[in-house]
Amino acid sequence: MASVFRSEEMSLMQLFLQVEAAYCCVAELGDLGLVQFRDLNANVSSFQRKFVNEVRRCESLERILRFLENEMEDAGR
């Protein structure tokens, strides 16, 4: 585990993943807490990225779930 007062030695690496396995691999690496990610496509806007449709779908589902939750709370009163 990294110390708060002293940085540990780091290595810069590039990781190539298959599209189907990318989410699981990145999630697992993130859960370990030992990896930092660098955006190599910083010049690309958020709306030009491959995953923008999935993010929009998740936001839409989140909005629907909030609505349903509010309706259930109102019905329970």
N, C-alpha and C positions, 0 to 999 in steps of 0.2 A: 504494500500500500504506500502511496506517495506521502512524503512528509510535507507538512504545511510550510516549513521554513526552508527546506532545501529541495531543489528540483532533482529529479532522477534523469539519467541518461535516456535519450529518446532516439528513435530511428524513424526515418521517413520511408514509407513503403507504398507501393501501388498495388492495389488488389483488383483483379478482374474476376467478375462473377457472372454466372449465367443469370439471365433475367428472372427465371423461375425461382432461383435459390437466393437471390440478392436480399430480399426482405428478411428472410429467416437468418441469414448470415450476419447482416448488419445489426439486427435486433439482438442476436446472441452476443456479438462483440460489444454492443452498447451496454448490455446487462452486466458484462464483466467490469465495466467502468475503467478499463485500462487503455482505451483507444480514443483518439480524437480524430475527427473527420475534417478534411479540407475540401471545399467546393472547387473543383477544377473547371466548372462552367459558370463562374461568377458573372461573366459578361452576358449570360443568357437570362432573359427576364423570367419571372415565375410562371407567366402564362405560356411560355414556349417550351416548358419542360414536359417530358414524357408522362409524368405522373399527375398532371394537373386535372385530368378527368376523374381520377380516383379520389383526389382531394375534394373536388366539388361534390362527388357522390357521397363521400363521408360527411361533409358539411350539411348536405341536404338531409341525410338520414338522422344526423344529430338534431337538426331543427324539427323534424317530424317526431322524434322521440321526446324532445322537450314539450312539444305541443300535446302529445298523448299523456305525458306525465302530468301536465297542468290540468288536462281534462279529467283525469282520474282523481286528482286531488279535489277538484271542484265537485265532482260527483259524490265524493265521500263525505262532504260537509253536510 
